[in-house]
Amino acid sequence: MTDQTYQPTIAGLKAFAAIADKRHFGSAAESLGVSQPSLSQALASLETGLGLKLVERSTRRVFLTSEGDALLPRATAAIEAVDMFTAAAGGVSRPLSGTLRLGLIPTVAPYVLPGILRNLATELPDLTLRVVEDQTNRLLDALRRNSIDAAMMALPADATGMIEVPMYDEDFVLALPPGHALAGRSRVDPAALADLPLLLLDEGHCLRDQALEVCRLAGVRPDVGPTRAASLATAVQCVEGGLGVTLIPQTAVQTETARGALAIASFARPRPGRRIGLVMRATSGREDEYRQLAHVITAAIVGVGNGAARPA
């Protein structure tokens, strides 16, 4: 039974949260900058004080108990509150200063990140960005665990406990092998996808689901080939090699066409596309700051002036 007078230490809560995130004691200790014995002791003290087993550890894996799963969100919220208190006490609570952990999906990061970093260095010089690239579901999990602060992804994310800030809209374009009959066309009917071998990204990439949704809305059943790619760059290389066609976001066109002989075509209006936004925890207490960040990032992307993206 939990001693109601017991007060957990922040070290114990951070040890618990880090182990829950990394599922490995050594990696968790490294992430906190402490020794593994210190981490283990902090966790043990927390479990003893609570009278609960939070983590189970075997020779092969580390996992949370049912009690650990139930208490992790509250531990994360407590850590956030202490971090905010410490920042305010240290006089560094200026909006968008210090370190911010930003997640980006793989079909966004390579194409907009250079411009974002340049703009942030000018507009928010006191902000240090740490970048995490991953698929949507894993970024949402990282947000829930407080492993990242905010994430750029396709909307809607439809995730409980999250706030979504729309940033920009972009069209999808059709990537084609060199010399394809549709190359350079500006009003391709999406129904044409019924007769084209469509290359898709692996399961877990939101662009895969979006491409299939374009086909569904066009009323066609795509000819999905056996080739699948783990990245958009690989899919494009397969297209260049004549293995099929694929959809790419407009912001990727300049980068991907510069690498080789890729041909593209635009769809007829209303063109299929996607909306990218910033997603954050509703409990973070930093919504106003992150909305400001979204505005600065959007200006960097839309301000390129090539028409690749439009403000949402």
N, C-alpha and C positions, 0 to 999 in steps of 0.2 A: 504494500500500500504506500502511496506517495505521501511523504511528510509535507503537510500543507505549509509549514514554516520554511521549507527549503527554498532558496533562491539560486537558480542556475547562474553560473558565471558565463560571461560572453565567450571565454575561451572554450568552455564545454560546448556551447551552442555552435560555435564556428567549427569545432572539430566534428561534431555530429553532421552538420550541413556539408562540410567538405567530403566526408566519407560517403555520404549519401550521393553526392555529385560524382565523385571519381570511382566509387566502388572498389577502392584499392587504398590501403592504409599508407603505403609509401608515396603514392601520387598525391593523396590528400595532404600529407605532411609537407610535401614539397610546395604545394599550392599555397599553404599558409606560412611557409618559411619557418617551420619548426621541425624538431626531430621527431622521428616516428615514436619513440618512447613517450615523449611529451604529449603527442597527439593521443596515444592510447590511454595515457593517464587522465587526460582531460575528459575523454569519452567515458572512461570507467567511473570517474567522479560524478559525472552527470547522471549516469545510469544508477549509481548507488543512491544519489540524492533523490532521484525520482522514484526509486524502487521499481524500475522498469528496465527490461532489456530492449534496447533500441536497434542494435545491430547484431547480426549473426555473422560469424567469420569461420570459414573452413579452410582447408589447405588449398582449395581451388578457387573459391569465390567469396565475395562479401555481399550481403544483401540485408535489407531492412526487415525488421519484424513488422507485424501488423500495427503494433503500437508506434513504431518508428515512422511508418508511412503516415499514420494519423497525425503525428506531432510535427512532422517536417515543415509543413506550410507555416505553422506558428513560430517555429524556430527561425525560419527565413524572415518572417515579418519582424521578429524581435531583433535580429541582426541588422536589418535595414534601419530600424528605428535608432539603434545605437550608433550606426555609422552616420546617420543624419545629425544626431545629437553631437557627435564628436566633431563633425565638419563645422557645425555652427559654433561650437565652443572654441574651435581653433581659428575662427575668423576666415574660413575659406568656403563659406557658404554662398559665394557669388554664383549666380546662375551659369551653368555650363563651364565650370572650371574643374580642374583635376582630371581624373581618369574616367572614361566612359567606355563600357564594353558594348560594342555594336555588332549585332548579328546581321548577316545578309545571305539571301538565298543564292545558289550558284549561278543562276541565270540573270542575276543583277550585278553581283560583285565585280566581275572582271571588266565590265563595260562602263560602270559609272564611278567606281572607286577612285581612280586617279583624279578626276575632277572634284570629287567630294573632298579628298585630302588637301588638294591645293586650296580650295575655297575655305575650308575650316582653318587652315593655317593662317589665312588672312583675316577672316571674320571672327574666329574664336581662338585666338592664340593661346589662351590659358587652358584650353581643352586638349587633353591627350587621349587619342582614340586607340582602343584595342579592338581589332577586327576578328570576328568569328564567322567563317563561311560554312553553312550547313543547310540541309533540307528543312523545309517548313516545320514539320512535326518535331524534329529535334531542336530547332530553335525555340519553339513554343515550350518544350520541356525545359530547356535551359533558362527561359524566362521564369517559369514556375519555380525553379530551383535557385533563382537568383545567381545563376552563373553568368548571365548577361543582363544588361540594363534595358536595352531596347533592340528591336529587330526590324529590318526592311524586308518586306515580303509582299506577295500578291494578296489583295483584299477581295472578298472578306476572309479573314482568318477564322471567324466564328468560334473563338476560344473563350470559354468562361473565365471571368476575372481579368480580361484584357481590354484595354482601350485602343481603338484603331484611329489613326490620323491619316486621311488620304493625302498623298503627295503629288503623284503625277500619273497620267494615262499615256499609254503607248499602243500603237498598232502592232499586229503580227504581220510579217511578210513571209512569202513563200520562197524558201531557199531551194535552188535547182542546180542540177549538173550543168557544166558549160555547154552551150549550144542547144539547150532544151527549147522546144517549140514555144514554151510560155515565157522564156527569159525576156525581161524588160517590159512585160505587159503591165498595165496599170489598173485594169478592171477585171481581174480574174474572179469568176464566180466560185465561192467556196465549194460548190457542188462538184467542181472539177477534181476534188480530192478523192472522189469515188474511183477514179481511173488511174490514180497515181500511187506508187508504192511508198507508204508513209513510214518514215523512221521516227521512232519515239525514244525519249529518254527512259531510263530505268524507273521502276516503281519508286514512289516517294518524291519524285520531282513534280512540282505543281504544274510545270509547263507540259508535262505528259498529259495530265488531266485536262488542261486547258485546250490542248490540241484535239483531244477526243471530243471535248465539248463543242468546239468549232464544227467538227464533223456532224455531231448530233443535231446541232441547230440548223445545219445545211440539209439535214435529212438524208445523209449518206452514211454508208457503212464502209469505213476506210479499209484499204488493202494494207494491213499492218504486216510488214515483213519481219523476218526472224532477227534482223539486226537491231540491237539496242545499244545505247551509249550511256555511259555514266556521266558525261559532261556534254554541254552544247558544242564545245570545240570539236570533240570527237564526232558528234553527229554531223557537223558541217563537213568534216574531212571525208566521212562516208558518202555524203551527198556529192562532193567534188569527184569522188571516185566512181560515181555512177550507180551507187547502191540504192538510191531512192531520193525522196524529197523530204523536207521537214519544215516546220514553222519556227521562226526565230523572232524575238522581239525587236522592234525598230532600233532600240538603243544598241543592239549588238551588230547591226548591219555594217557600220563603218569598220569596226575591228575585224569582223569575220571576212568581209570582202577584201580587206587589205592583205590577207594571208595567202590568197591564191586566186583561182579562176572562178570562184563561186558566182553563180547567176542568181538574180532575185526577181520577183514579180510582186506587185501589190494587188490586194484584193479589192473588189468593188465595194462601194459604200452601201450600207454602213459597214466599215471594215471591222473585222474581229480584232480584239485586243485585250489588254488587261490593265488593272489599276494597281499601282504600287503604293504602299503606305508604311507608316511607322507604327509598330505595335509595342505596347508597354504594359506592365502590370498596373491594374487599377489601384493597388495598394501602395505604389511606389512613393506617392506624395510629391512627384516631380513632373506632373502632367504639363504644367505651364512651361517648364524648361524644355521638355521633350518636344512640345509643339513648336517652340522657337527653333530647336534643332532641326525639326522636319522642314521648317520654312527655309532655313539656310541651305540645307541639302537640296531641296527642290530647286532653289534658285541656281545652284551650281549645275544641276542636270539640265533644267529647261534653258538656262542662260547660255548653253553651248551654241544655240542659234541654228542648228541644223534641222530643226523640226522633228527630231526623234521623239520628243516627249512634250506633253502639254500639262500645265498645272491642273490638278484634279479639282 
